[in-house]
Amino acid sequence: MAEPITTLTDYAIALECLLLAGLLLGQGGVQRLWAAAFGSVSGAAALGGIYHGFAHQMSLAQRIWLWQGMGISVAIASFFTVVAAAMTLRRGRRLALLALATAKLAVAIAVGIALWGFALRVADYLSALIIVLLVQWLQHRPDRAAPAWMIAAIALSGLGAIGLLIPWPRVSPLVVYHLVQMVALFCIYRSATAKHPASASVSS
């Protein structure tokens, strides 16, 4: 295994997201869309674990397909995240947000395999969280629990991304990023499950 700790933290994220997706799936309604988002993140993390652990044993073509699979999984997670937010809105706004989610997905899938392409997909994912935050902020009155959890998730994700640029002693920046992301993903889960009338059913 080329990068054992990075690989294991990838798999830890995959397992965490799989468990959270299962919890959300059992709640039905809009939470099923959140479950799909977490399932996609789980898939991306699992592919990341394979890439960081075993890419050196693969052909160039296999590594390209694996990298592309990670990026597309992140793009799909972003799509379902925005769709979940859209389904709590009234018809006109819902359709507009669904169109935006579809356009974002098309662009994210179309980008290439270069590092900037994956960075664009990560930015697309963060933008999806910001969209959810804006929707929650408008709807959660007077309860601000859901937006508060989402703010924490976005802040942690941003800090994790910054951490990738720091040369940490004796540990890969990816390991630090993964550990921070595990906390951020739990914050997203708490935000998605915060009780409020608009998230319990689809608005007409």
C-alpha positions in Angstrom: 0.0 0.0 0.0 1.6 3.3 -1.2 -0.1 5.7 1.3 -1.5 3.6 4.1 -2.7 6.4 6.4 -4.2 8.4 3.6 -5.9 5.3 2.3 -7.4 4.4 5.6 -8.7 7.8 6.2 -10.3 7.7 2.8 -12.0 4.5 3.7 -13.1 6.0 7.1 -14.9 8.8 5.2 -16.5 6.2 2.9 -17.8 4.3 5.9 -18.9 7.4 7.8 -20.9 8.6 4.7 -22.4 5.2 4.1 -23.6 5.1 7.7 -25.1 8.6 7.5 -26.7 7.8 4.2 -28.4 4.8 5.8 -29.7 6.9 8.6 -31.1 9.5 6.2 -32.6 6.9 3.9 -34.7 5.5 6.7 -36.3 9.0 7.3 -37.8 9.2 3.8 -38.9 12.3 1.9 -36.2 14.9 1.1 -33.8 13.0 3.4 -33.5 10.4 0.6 -31.9 13.0 -1.6 -29.4 13.8 1.2 -28.8 10.1 1.5 -27.9 10.0 -2.2 -25.5 12.9 -1.7 -23.8 11.1 1.2 -23.7 7.9 -0.8 -21.9 9.7 -3.7 -19.4 11.2 -1.3 -18.9 7.6 0.1 -18.2 6.4 -3.4 -15.7 9.2 -4.1 -13.9 8.4 -0.8 -13.8 4.7 -1.6 -12.3 5.4 -5.0 -9.8 7.8 -3.4 -8.7 5.1 -1.0 -8.1 2.8 -4.0 -6.2 5.5 -5.8 -3.9 6.5 -2.9 -3.3 2.9 -1.9 -2.9 1.1 -5.1 -2.5 3.5 -8.0 1.2 2.6 -8.3 0.1 -0.9 -9.3 -2.3 0.3 -12.0 -1.8 1.3 -15.6 -2.1 4.9 -16.7 -5.5 4.3 -18.2 -6.8 2.8 -15.0 -5.5 5.7 -12.9 -7.2 8.1 -15.2 -10.5 6.3 -15.0 -10.2 6.2 -11.2 -9.4 9.9 -10.9 -12.3 10.7 -13.2 -14.6 8.5 -11.2 -13.7 10.4 -8.0 -14.4 13.7 -9.7 -17.8 12.6 -11.1 -18.8 11.2 -7.7 -18.1 14.5 -6.1 -20.1 16.3 -8.9 -23.1 13.9 -8.3 -23.0 14.6 -4.5 -23.1 18.3 -5.3 -26.1 17.8 -7.6 -28.1 15.9 -5.0 -27.2 18.4 -2.4 -28.7 21.3 -4.4 -31.7 19.1 -5.4 -32.4 18.4 -1.7 -32.5 22.1 -1.0 -34.6 22.8 -4.1 -37.3 20.3 -3.0 -38.1 22.5 0.0 -39.0 25.5 -2.1 -42.1 26.6 -3.9 -42.5 25.5 -7.5 -41.0 28.5 -9.3 -37.9 28.7 -7.2 -37.6 24.9 -7.1 -37.5 24.7 -10.9 -34.9 27.4 -11.1 -32.7 25.7 -8.5 -33.1 22.3 -10.2 -32.0 23.9 -13.5 -29.0 25.3 -11.8 -28.2 21.9 -10.2 -28.4 20.3 -13.6 -26.2 22.9 -15.3 -23.6 22.6 -12.5 -23.5 18.8 -12.9 -23.0 19.1 -16.6 -20.1 21.5 -16.2 -18.5 19.4 -13.4 -18.7 16.2 -15.4 -17.4 17.9 -18.6 -14.1 19.2 -17.0 -11.0 17.1 -17.7 -8.8 15.0 -15.5 -6.3 17.7 -14.7 -5.8 18.8 -11.1 -7.6 22.1 -11.8 -10.5 20.0 -13.0 -10.8 18.2 -9.7 -10.3 21.5 -7.8 -13.3 22.9 -9.9 -15.4 20.0 -8.8 -14.5 20.6 -5.1 -15.4 24.2 -5.6 -18.7 23.1 -7.2 -19.4 21.0 -4.1 -18.6 23.9 -1.7 -20.9 26.1 -3.8 -23.7 23.6 -3.4 -23.3 23.8 0.4 -23.5 27.6 0.2 -26.7 27.3 -1.8 -28.2 25.0 0.9 -27.1 27.5 3.6 -28.9 30.4 1.8 -32.1 28.3 1.4 -31.9 27.2 5.1 -31.2 30.7 6.3 -34.4 32.0 4.6 -36.6 29.2 5.8 -35.5 28.4 9.3 -37.3 31.1 11.3 -36.8 31.4 14.2 -34.8 28.2 14.5 -31.3 28.7 13.2 -30.0 25.2 14.0 -29.7 24.0 10.4 -27.9 27.1 9.1 -25.6 27.0 12.1 -24.5 23.4 11.4 -24.1 24.2 7.7 -21.9 27.3 8.5 -19.7 25.0 10.6 -19.5 22.5 7.8 -18.5 25.1 5.2 -16.0 26.7 7.6 -14.4 23.3 8.3 -14.3 22.4 4.6 -12.6 25.6 3.8 -10.1 25.2 6.6 -9.4 21.6 5.4 -8.8 22.9 1.9 -6.3 25.5 3.3 -4.7 22.7 5.3 -3.8 21.0 2.0 -1.4 23.8 1.3 0.5 23.5 4.6 3.5 21.1 4.8 2.5 19.2 8.0 5.4 17.5 9.9 5.3 13.7 9.7 1.8 13.5 8.2 0.3 14.0 4.7 -1.8 17.1 4.3 -4.4 14.8 2.8 -4.7 13.0 6.1 -5.3 16.3 7.9 -7.9 17.2 5.2 -9.7 13.9 5.6 -9.9 14.2 9.4 -11.3 17.7 9.2 -13.8 16.6 6.5 -15.1 13.8 8.7 -16.2 16.4 11.2 -17.5 18.7 8.4 -19.6 15.8 7.0 -21.2 15.2 10.4 -22.1 18.9 10.5 -23.7 18.6 7.1 -25.7 15.6 8.4 -26.9 17.5 11.5 -27.9 20.4 9.2 -29.8 18.1 6.9 -31.7 16.5 9.8 -32.5 19.7 11.7 -36.3 19.7 12.3 -38.2 22.4 10.6 -41.5 22.4 8.7 -40.1 23.0 5.2 -37.6 20.2 5.3 -40.2 17.6 6.4 -42.2 17.7 3.2 -42.0 19.0 -0.3 -43.5 22.4 -0.7 -46.3 22.9 -3.3 
